[in-house]
Amino acid sequence: DGKQKKVGILLMDHGSKKEASNTRLQHLAELYQVVMDEEYNAKDDDGDGCQVIVKAAHMEIANPSIPEGLKALLDVGVDEIVCH
């Protein structure tokens, strides 16, 4: 049907009271997204293949929580979610 598949990747960690630890996961997700944009998403100009969307979430203590991270991916219309 020509619709490009959207794959969501949710990077997860435990969560921490230390903001620097939580920020580290967010930065990792941003870097992962840049790599996906350069290596994967940019090659699908014809609408085939898939688009990768990367988010980060924490099990507890910090936000976004895992349910919030999953919802964020669903809200942008992903067809599949891979959790790491």
Salt bridges, closest charged atoms under 4 A:
ASP13 OD1 - HIS58 ND1 2.47
GLU60 OE2 - HIS14 NE2 2.92
ASP75 OD2 - LYS71 NZ 2.78
ASP79 OD1 - LYS3 NZ 3.05
GLU80 OE1 - LYS5 NZ 2.69
